Amino acid sequence: MPARQSFLVEYFSDRVYPRIRNMGYQAVRTDSWKYIHYTELKGMDELYDLKSDPYEMNNIIADPNSTVSLANVKTELSRLLRATELKQ
């Protein structure tokens, strides 16, 4: 079996503690990239180039140079989400 090239992380908003309401997200992590899509906070998504920024200090989601990489990780996130739906 080949090694995994990416993995999915999901966090569902907590309805008990008000300080973390609306903080749900879906994220994908590869060896080079981390993309976080907030499901309830519009315009707050994050993208990190882990090769040049391993501590995730510089969110480059709005950088025009990251357009292709952003599209690739969004596609991978969709693939992983579909794969988990099939297993339920």
VOLUMRO-603320 format. One record per atom (N, C-alpha, C): residue in one letter; x, y, z. Coordinates in pm, whole numbers, plus 50000, padded with zeros to 5 digits. Layout:
aXYZ...
//
This chain:
m500844988250000m500005000050000m500895012550000p500635021949909p501455034049903p501225042950024a502245050850055a502135060150169a501105070950138r500465075550240r499475086150227r500165099150185q499575106350091q500155118850042q499525131150108s498385129150173s497695140250239s496765134450345f496305143350433f495295138750528f494315150050559l493145145950603l492025154850631l491915157150781v491635169650817v491355173150956v490025180550956e489115176451044e487835183551056e487595187051203y487065198951223y486665203251357y485275209051344f484375204351427f483005209051423f482785219051535s482085229851504s481865240551601s481245235351729d481725240751838d481215237251970d480015246052001r478925240252039r477715247852069r477575250652219v478495245552300v478415247252444v479175259752489y480365261552437y481215272652479y481145283952375p480545295252410p480345306052313p481625311352249r482755310752317r483975316552261r484505308852141i484065296552122i484535288952005i483375285051913r482295292451919r481215290351823r481675294751686n481105288751587n481395292351448n482875290851413m483525281451474m484945279251446m485195266051373g484165260051319g484325247451249g485205249251125y485995239051096y486835239750977y487085225850920q487525226050795q488005214250726q489385217950673a490345209350691a491705212550650a492335200550581v493285203650495v494075193250431v495545196750451r496325186350475r497775187950498r498495178550405t499435184050328t500305175950244t501735178150294d502705172550226d504085174850269d504505189350248s503845196350157s504245210050125s503245220850164w501995217150182w500945227250199w499995223750313k499415234250370k498315232750466k497265242950428y496055238050406y494925246550371y493825244550474i493295255350527i492225254850626i491035262550571h489905255750559h488665262050515h487715262750634y487415274950677y486475276850788y485065275750734t484285266850789t482965264050735t481935274650771e482195282550875e481205292550918e481755306850922l483035308450899l483645321850898l484075325150756k483305333250689k483595336550550k484815345650540g485655342950441g486825351250416g487975349150513m487945338450591m488985336250691m489895324250660d489745318250543d490545306550507d492045309650513e492835299150529e494285300550544e495005290850451l496155295150400l497015286650319l498465289250360y499195278350384y500595279450426y501475270650338d502595276250295d503625268850224d504575263450332l504425250750363l505165244950475l506655243150446k507035243350321k508465242350287k509195255250324s508595266650292s509265279350322s508785285750452d507685280550508d507105286350629d506605275050721p507505267050776p507075255350855p506325258750983y506465271051031y505775275051155y504465282151126e504065282550999e502775288150958e502585302451009m503555310750980m503515324651024m502935333950918n502915329650791n502525338350681n501405331850599n500185336450622n499035331450547n499095337350406i499285328750305i499445333650168i498205331150083i497055329750143i495835326750068i495525337349963a495855349849988a495545360649894a496695363649797d497795356549810d498955358849724d498655353349584p498705361849481p498435357149345p499375345949299n500565345149356n501505334549320n501115320849373s500145320449464s499735307649522s498415302349463t497945308449357t496655304749298t496585290049258v497605285349191v497615271349144v497675261749263s498535264749358s498645256149477s497355256049556l496705267449567l495425268149637l494385259549567a494325260449436a493375252149361a493655237249382n494935233549385n495305219449405n494885214349543v495125222249648v494765217449783v493245217649802k492555226849737k491085226749743k490535214049677t491115210349566t490725197949498t490995185849587e492145185749651e492485174549740e491555174149860l491205185549915l490255185950027l488915180049983s488435183849868s487175178349817s487265163249799r488375158649747r488565144149728r488515136749861l489205141949960l489225135550092l487845135750157l487125146650143l485775147350200l484845137350133r484935136049999r484135126149930r484485111949975a485775109449995a486225096050037a485675092450174t485585102250265t485045099150397t483535097250392e482845104150300e481405102150287e481085088050242l481915082650155l481685069350102l481825058550209k482605061050312k482875051050414k481845051250527q481005061250530q480045062250641q478845053550621
//
